Amino acid sequence: MSAPRITLEPLGVTRGAAPASWLVTWRFTNTGPSELRGSTVGAPHGRFRAADRDWPVALAQGASTELALEIRCDAQPGSEIENAFVIVTADHEGATWRILARLRVRDDGDGVPRPVTERIDVQEVGFSGRG
């Protein structure tokens, strides 16, 4: 069994419906050798946050989809938020995985958050309970 491999490329940011909210869109691509089935997605950082929600998507090898989250963000103009994450739970090759996309979120002074994917790690759910 191999771990899933994905990329998460920022596509755009537009103002959300609520104050201090933004609709952030990424291209989520399955670069691994087999199908990936998403189940949930969220962004848990205190300053760059989206509640967990269902995300039922199936991606064949090499397939992409857009992932959009309504994010509450309190970045100040000219500031950065470090260690923000987008976390996806997905099934891949008979196991459930947590995909952690680590982000740096920059505000270039205009009040618009700009996430940059810095690193992607995967962990099999329940791996620490094996012995």
CYANA upper distance limits for C-alpha pairs under 8 A (distance plus 0.5 A):
  1 MET  CA     93 GLU  CA      6.79
  2 SER  CA     93 GLU  CA      7.85
  3 ALA  CA     92 HIS  CA      7.99
  3 ALA  CA     97 TRP  CA      8.40
  3 ALA  CA    122 VAL  CA      7.53
  3 ALA  CA    124 GLU  CA      8.35
  4 PRO  CA     30 ASN  CA      8.16
  4 PRO  CA     31 THR  CA      8.42
  4 PRO  CA     32 GLY  CA      6.15
  4 PRO  CA     36 LEU  CA      7.77
  4 PRO  CA     92 HIS  CA      6.93
  4 PRO  CA     97 TRP  CA      8.28
  4 PRO  CA    122 VAL  CA      7.72
  5 ARG  CA     30 ASN  CA      6.64
  5 ARG  CA     31 THR  CA      5.79
  5 ARG  CA     32 GLY  CA      5.13
  6 ILE  CA     28 PHE  CA      7.41
  6 ILE  CA     29 THR  CA      5.84
  6 ILE  CA     30 ASN  CA      5.11
  6 ILE  CA     31 THR  CA      5.62
  6 ILE  CA     32 GLY  CA      7.23
  6 ILE  CA    120 ILE  CA      8.30
  7 THR  CA     27 ARG  CA      8.23
  7 THR  CA     28 PHE  CA      6.32
  7 THR  CA     29 THR  CA      5.70
  7 THR  CA     30 ASN  CA      7.35
  7 THR  CA     31 THR  CA      7.51
  7 THR  CA    120 ILE  CA      8.13
  8 LEU  CA     26 TRP  CA      6.63
  8 LEU  CA     27 ARG  CA      6.13
  8 LEU  CA     28 PHE  CA      5.25
  8 LEU  CA     29 THR  CA      7.11
  8 LEU  CA    101 ALA  CA      7.85
  8 LEU  CA    117 THR  CA      7.21
  9 GLU  CA     26 TRP  CA      5.71
  9 GLU  CA     27 ARG  CA      5.49
  9 GLU  CA     28 PHE  CA      7.14
  9 GLU  CA    116 VAL  CA      8.39
  9 GLU  CA    117 THR  CA      7.40
 10 PRO  CA     24 VAL  CA      8.29
 10 PRO  CA     25 THR  CA      6.70
 10 PRO  CA     26 TRP  CA      4.77
 10 PRO  CA     27 ARG  CA      6.90
 10 PRO  CA    115 PRO  CA      7.23
 10 PRO  CA    116 VAL  CA      7.22
 10 PRO  CA    117 THR  CA      7.98
 11 LEU  CA     24 VAL  CA      8.25
 11 LEU  CA     25 THR  CA      5.90
 11 LEU  CA     26 TRP  CA      5.43
 11 LEU  CA     27 ARG  CA      7.00
 12 GLY  CA     24 VAL  CA      6.41
 12 GLY  CA     25 THR  CA      5.79
 12 GLY  CA     26 TRP  CA      7.58
 13 VAL  CA     22 TRP  CA      6.96
 13 VAL  CA     23 LEU  CA      6.15
 13 VAL  CA     24 VAL  CA      5.08
 13 VAL  CA     25 THR  CA      6.92
 13 VAL  CA    112 VAL  CA      8.01
 13 VAL  CA    113 PRO  CA      7.90
 13 VAL  CA    114 ARG  CA      7.72
 14 THR  CA     22 TRP  CA      6.16
 14 THR  CA     23 LEU  CA      5.74
 14 THR  CA     24 VAL  CA      7.20
 15 ARG  CA     21 SER  CA      6.93
 15 ARG  CA     22 TRP  CA      5.09
 15 ARG  CA     23 LEU  CA      6.57
 16 GLY  CA     20 ALA  CA      8.15
 16 GLY  CA     21 SER  CA      5.28
 16 GLY  CA     22 TRP  CA      4.70
 16 GLY  CA     23 LEU  CA      5.70
 16 GLY  CA     70 GLU  CA      7.12
 16 GLY  CA     71 ILE  CA      8.41
 17 ALA  CA     21 SER  CA      7.24
 17 ALA  CA     22 TRP  CA      8.24
 20 ALA  CA     72 ARG  CA      6.27
 20 ALA  CA     73 CYS  CA      6.42
 20 ALA  CA     74 ASP  CA      7.18
 21 SER  CA     70 GLU  CA      6.97
 21 SER  CA     71 ILE  CA      5.85
 21 SER  CA     72 ARG  CA      4.90
 21 SER  CA     73 CYS  CA      6.63
 22 TRP  CA     70 GLU  CA      6.08
 22 TRP  CA     71 ILE  CA      5.60
 22 TRP  CA     72 ARG  CA      6.95
 22 TRP  CA     73 CYS  CA      7.79
 23 LEU  CA     68 ALA  CA      7.05
 23 LEU  CA     69 LEU  CA      6.20
 23 LEU  CA     70 GLU  CA      5.04
 23 LEU  CA     71 ILE  CA      6.64
 24 VAL  CA     68 ALA  CA      6.04
 24 VAL  CA     69 LEU  CA      5.95
 24 VAL  CA     70 GLU  CA      6.92
 24 VAL  CA     71 ILE  CA      7.28
 25 THR  CA     66 GLU  CA      7.12
 25 THR  CA     67 LEU  CA      6.08
 25 THR  CA     68 ALA  CA      4.77
 25 THR  CA     69 LEU  CA      7.08
 26 TRP  CA     66 GLU  CA      6.18
 26 TRP  CA     67 LEU  CA      5.68
 26 TRP  CA     68 ALA  CA      6.90
 27 ARG  CA     64 SER  CA      7.04
 27 ARG  CA     65 THR  CA      6.33
 27 ARG  CA     66 GLU  CA      5.21
 27 ARG  CA     67 LEU  CA      6.70
 28 PHE  CA     64 SER  CA      6.01
 28 PHE  CA     65 THR  CA      5.94
 28 PHE  CA     66 GLU  CA      6.48
 28 PHE  CA     67 LEU  CA      6.84
 29 THR  CA     59 LEU  CA      8.43
 29 THR  CA     62 GLY  CA      7.10
 29 THR  CA     63 ALA  CA      6.29
 29 THR  CA     64 SER  CA      4.66
 29 THR  CA     65 THR  CA      7.07
 30 ASN  CA     35 GLU  CA      8.24
 30 ASN  CA     36 LEU  CA      7.40
 30 ASN  CA     59 LEU  CA      6.89
 30 ASN  CA     60 ALA  CA      7.52
 30 ASN  CA     61 GLN  CA      6.29
 30 ASN  CA     62 GLY  CA      5.79
 30 ASN  CA     63 ALA  CA      6.18
 30 ASN  CA     64 SER  CA      6.86
 31 THR  CA     61 GLN  CA      6.66
 31 THR  CA     62 GLY  CA      5.63
 31 THR  CA     63 ALA  CA      8.13
 32 GLY  CA     61 GLN  CA      6.40
 32 GLY  CA     62 GLY  CA      7.64
 33 PRO  CA     61 GLN  CA      6.05
 34 SER  CA     60 ALA  CA      6.85
 34 SER  CA     61 GLN  CA      5.62
 34 SER  CA     92 HIS  CA      7.97
 34 SER  CA     93 GLU  CA      7.78
 35 GLU  CA     58 ALA  CA      7.51
 35 GLU  CA     59 LEU  CA      6.08
 35 GLU  CA     60 ALA  CA      4.87
 35 GLU  CA     61 GLN  CA      6.09
 35 GLU  CA     92 HIS  CA      7.00
 35 GLU  CA     93 GLU  CA      8.11
 36 LEU  CA     58 ALA  CA      6.31
 36 LEU  CA     59 LEU  CA      5.74
 36 LEU  CA     60 ALA  CA      7.01
 36 LEU  CA     61 GLN  CA      8.30
 36 LEU  CA     90 ALA  CA      7.09
 36 LEU  CA     91 ASP  CA      6.46
 36 LEU  CA     92 HIS  CA      5.52
 36 LEU  CA     93 GLU  CA      8.41
 37 ARG  CA     56 PRO  CA      7.50
 37 ARG  CA     57 VAL  CA      6.13
 37 ARG  CA     58 ALA  CA      4.88
 37 ARG  CA     59 LEU  CA      6.83
 37 ARG  CA     90 ALA  CA      5.78
 37 ARG  CA     91 ASP  CA      5.56
 37 ARG  CA     92 HIS  CA      7.05
 38 GLY  CA     55 TRP  CA      6.39
 38 GLY  CA     56 PRO  CA      5.80
 38 GLY  CA     57 VAL  CA      5.52
 38 GLY  CA     58 ALA  CA      6.82
 38 GLY  CA     88 VAL  CA      7.42
 38 GLY  CA     89 THR  CA      6.51
 38 GLY  CA     90 ALA  CA      4.59
 38 GLY  CA     91 ASP  CA      6.89
 39 SER  CA     54 ASP  CA      6.23
 39 SER  CA     55 TRP  CA      5.36
 39 SER  CA     56 PRO  CA      5.34
 39 SER  CA     57 VAL  CA      7.52
 39 SER  CA     88 VAL  CA      7.92
 39 SER  CA     89 THR  CA      6.11
 39 SER  CA     90 ALA  CA      5.87
 39 SER  CA     91 ASP  CA      8.06
 40 THR  CA     52 ASP  CA      7.08
 40 THR  CA     53 ARG  CA      5.99
 40 THR  CA     54 ASP  CA      4.89
 40 THR  CA     55 TRP  CA      5.18
 40 THR  CA     56 PRO  CA      7.62
 40 THR  CA     88 VAL  CA      6.17
 40 THR  CA     89 THR  CA      5.68
 40 THR  CA     90 ALA  CA      7.71
 41 VAL  CA     52 ASP  CA      5.94
 41 VAL  CA     53 ARG  CA      6.12
 41 VAL  CA     54 ASP  CA      6.99
 41 VAL  CA     55 TRP  CA      6.54
 41 VAL  CA     86 VAL  CA      7.59
 41 VAL  CA     87 ILE  CA      6.07
 41 VAL  CA     88 VAL  CA      4.92
 41 VAL  CA     89 THR  CA      6.94
 42 GLY  CA     49 ARG  CA      8.17
 42 GLY  CA     50 ALA  CA      5.92
 42 GLY  CA     51 ALA  CA      5.93
 42 GLY  CA     52 ASP  CA      4.62
 42 GLY  CA     53 ARG  CA      6.88
 42 GLY  CA     69 LEU  CA      8.30
 42 GLY  CA     86 VAL  CA      6.29
 42 GLY  CA     87 ILE  CA      5.95
 42 GLY  CA     88 VAL  CA      7.27
 43 ALA  CA     48 PHE  CA      7.34
 43 ALA  CA     49 ARG  CA      5.42
 43 ALA  CA     50 ALA  CA      5.24
 43 ALA  CA     51 ALA  CA      7.06
 43 ALA  CA     52 ASP  CA      7.59
 43 ALA  CA     71 ILE  CA      8.34
 43 ALA  CA     84 ALA  CA      7.88
 43 ALA  CA     85 PHE  CA      6.03
 43 ALA  CA     86 VAL  CA      5.09
 43 ALA  CA     87 ILE  CA      6.58
 44 PRO  CA     48 PHE  CA      7.71
 44 PRO  CA     49 ARG  CA      5.69
 44 PRO  CA     50 ALA  CA      6.95
 44 PRO  CA     51 ALA  CA      7.63
 44 PRO  CA     84 ALA  CA      7.98
 44 PRO  CA     85 PHE  CA      7.15
 44 PRO  CA     86 VAL  CA      7.94
 44 PRO  CA     87 ILE  CA      8.42
 45 HIS  CA     49 ARG  CA      5.72
 45 HIS  CA     83 ASN  CA      8.23
 45 HIS  CA     84 ALA  CA      5.79
 45 HIS  CA     85 PHE  CA      7.10
 47 ARG  CA     72 ARG  CA      7.70
 47 ARG  CA     73 CYS  CA      5.82
 47 ARG  CA     74 ASP  CA      5.93
 47 ARG  CA     75 ALA  CA      7.42
 47 ARG  CA     81 ILE  CA      7.80
 47 ARG  CA     84 ALA  CA      8.47
 48 PHE  CA     71 ILE  CA      6.76
 48 PHE  CA     72 ARG  CA      6.24
 48 PHE  CA     73 CYS  CA      5.12
 48 PHE  CA     74 ASP  CA      7.55
 48 PHE  CA     81 ILE  CA      8.31
 48 PHE  CA     84 ALA  CA      6.90
 49 ARG  CA     71 ILE  CA      5.83
 49 ARG  CA     72 ARG  CA      5.69
 49 ARG  CA     73 CYS  CA      7.06
 50 ALA  CA     69 LEU  CA      7.09
 50 ALA  CA     70 GLU  CA      6.63
 50 ALA  CA     71 ILE  CA      5.42
 50 ALA  CA     72 ARG  CA      6.95
 59 LEU  CA     63 ALA  CA      5.93
 59 LEU  CA     64 SER  CA      7.31
 59 LEU  CA     65 THR  CA      8.34
 73 CYS  CA    113 PRO  CA      7.91
 75 ALA  CA     79 SER  CA      6.74
 75 ALA  CA     80 GLU  CA      7.32
 75 ALA  CA     81 ILE  CA      7.32
 75 ALA  CA    106 ARG  CA      8.31
 75 ALA  CA    107 ASP  CA      7.12
 75 ALA  CA    111 GLY  CA      7.94
 75 ALA  CA    113 PRO  CA      7.33
 76 GLN  CA     80 GLU  CA      8.45
 76 GLN  CA    107 ASP  CA      7.36
 76 GLN  CA    109 GLY  CA      8.26
 76 GLN  CA    111 GLY  CA      7.17
 77 PRO  CA    107 ASP  CA      5.89
 77 PRO  CA    108 ASP  CA      6.84
 77 PRO  CA    109 GLY  CA      4.53
 77 PRO  CA    110 ASP  CA      6.49
 77 PRO  CA    111 GLY  CA      5.57
 77 PRO  CA    112 VAL  CA      8.42
 78 GLY  CA    106 ARG  CA      7.89
 78 GLY  CA    107 ASP  CA      5.63
 78 GLY  CA    108 ASP  CA      5.46
 78 GLY  CA    109 GLY  CA      4.83
 78 GLY  CA    110 ASP  CA      8.29
 79 SER  CA    106 ARG  CA      6.66
 79 SER  CA    107 ASP  CA      5.99
 79 SER  CA    108 ASP  CA      7.80
 79 SER  CA    109 GLY  CA      8.15
 80 GLU  CA    104 ARG  CA      7.42
 80 GLU  CA    105 VAL  CA      6.00
 80 GLU  CA    106 ARG  CA      5.03
 80 GLU  CA    107 ASP  CA      6.78
 81 ILE  CA    104 ARG  CA      6.29
 81 ILE  CA    105 VAL  CA      5.47
 81 ILE  CA    106 ARG  CA      7.04
 82 GLU  CA    103 LEU  CA      7.32
 82 GLU  CA    104 ARG  CA      5.37
 82 GLU  CA    105 VAL  CA      7.10
 83 ASN  CA    102 ARG  CA      6.50
 83 ASN  CA    103 LEU  CA      6.38
 83 ASN  CA    104 ARG  CA      6.75
 84 ALA  CA    102 ARG  CA      6.37
 84 ALA  CA    103 LEU  CA      5.47
 84 ALA  CA    104 ARG  CA      6.81
 84 ALA  CA    105 VAL  CA      7.87
 85 PHE  CA    100 LEU  CA      6.86
 85 PHE  CA    101 ALA  CA      5.88
 85 PHE  CA    102 ARG  CA      5.11
 85 PHE  CA    103 LEU  CA      6.04
 86 VAL  CA    100 LEU  CA      6.58
 86 VAL  CA    101 ALA  CA      5.67
 86 VAL  CA    102 ARG  CA      7.27
 86 VAL  CA    103 LEU  CA      8.10
 87 ILE  CA     98 ARG  CA      7.27
 87 ILE  CA     99 ILE  CA      6.08
 87 ILE  CA    100 LEU  CA      5.23
 87 ILE  CA    101 ALA  CA      6.77
 88 VAL  CA     98 ARG  CA      6.31
 88 VAL  CA     99 ILE  CA      5.52
 88 VAL  CA    100 LEU  CA      7.19
 89 THR  CA     96 THR  CA      7.54
 89 THR  CA     97 TRP  CA      6.17
 89 THR  CA     98 ARG  CA      5.09
 89 THR  CA     99 ILE  CA      6.67
 90 ALA  CA     96 THR  CA      6.17
 90 ALA  CA     97 TRP  CA      5.80
 90 ALA  CA     98 ARG  CA      7.00
 90 ALA  CA     99 ILE  CA      8.03
 91 ASP  CA     95 ALA  CA      6.10
 91 ASP  CA     96 THR  CA      4.91
 91 ASP  CA     97 TRP  CA      6.54
 92 HIS  CA     96 THR  CA      6.85
 92 HIS  CA     97 TRP  CA      7.59
 95 ALA  CA    124 GLU  CA      7.55
 95 ALA  CA    125 VAL  CA      8.28
 96 THR  CA    124 GLU  CA      6.49
 96 THR  CA    125 VAL  CA      6.07
 97 TRP  CA    122 VAL  CA      7.08
 97 TRP  CA    123 GLN  CA      6.11
 97 TRP  CA    124 GLU  CA      4.84
 97 TRP  CA    125 VAL  CA      5.73
 98 ARG  CA    122 VAL  CA      6.12
 98 ARG  CA    123 GLN  CA      5.73
 98 ARG  CA    124 GLU  CA      6.68
 98 ARG  CA    125 VAL  CA      6.75
 99 ILE  CA    120 ILE  CA      7.54
 99 ILE  CA    121 ASP  CA      6.48
 99 ILE  CA    122 VAL  CA      5.03
 99 ILE  CA    123 GLN  CA      7.15
100 LEU  CA    120 ILE  CA      6.10
100 LEU  CA    121 ASP  CA      5.70
100 LEU  CA    122 VAL  CA      6.55
101 ALA  CA    117 THR  CA      7.08
101 ALA  CA    118 GLU  CA      7.99
101 ALA  CA    119 ARG  CA      6.40
101 ALA  CA    120 ILE  CA      4.91
101 ALA  CA    121 ASP  CA      7.05
102 ARG  CA    117 THR  CA      6.47
102 ARG  CA    118 GLU  CA      6.10
102 ARG  CA    119 ARG  CA      5.68
102 ARG  CA    120 ILE  CA      6.59
103 LEU  CA    115 PRO  CA      6.60
103 LEU  CA    116 VAL  CA      5.93
103 LEU  CA    117 THR  CA      5.11
103 LEU  CA    118 GLU  CA      5.91
103 LEU  CA    119 ARG  CA      7.76
104 ARG  CA    115 PRO  CA      6.19
104 ARG  CA    116 VAL  CA      5.80
104 ARG  CA    117 THR  CA      7.13
104 ARG  CA    118 GLU  CA      7.20
105 VAL  CA    113 PRO  CA      6.55
105 VAL  CA    114 ARG  CA      5.78
105 VAL  CA    115 PRO  CA      4.66
105 VAL  CA    116 VAL  CA      6.65
106 ARG  CA    113 PRO  CA      6.16
106 ARG  CA    114 ARG  CA      5.54
106 ARG  CA    115 PRO  CA      6.81
106 ARG  CA    116 VAL  CA      8.37
107 ASP  CA    111 GLY  CA      6.43
107 ASP  CA    112 VAL  CA      6.18
107 ASP  CA    113 PRO  CA      5.39
107 ASP  CA    114 ARG  CA      6.62
108 ASP  CA    112 VAL  CA      7.88
108 ASP  CA    113 PRO  CA      8.41
123 GLN  CA    127 PHE  CA      7.95
126 GLY  CA    130 ARG  CA      7.80
